[in-house]
Amino acid sequence: MKLETYSCDVCGVQRGPSNHWIVAFPIGIKMWFSPWNELTIEDDAKGLQHICGQKCASTLLSRTIEGWSTVNATEEK
């Protein structure tokens, strides 16, 4: 049995046994959120982010939206 420890990619907290975690998948400039799923986690998708809960998911969403401003500003030049 493979025992993995995961830390939140936003705040750094380590995942415990009863946490309600989320995974986030960047696809281009989009960010997709999904409930934690051991099969998804083991897939080790490129750029997969481990998120400890709603607050950190909101932070990641905000960062993603801020990134859109950078992309739009670059395209307008």
Beta strands, then each sheet from edge to edge (+ up, - down):
strand 1: 22-27
strand 2: 30-35
strand 3: 49-51
sheet 1: 2+ 1- 3+
end
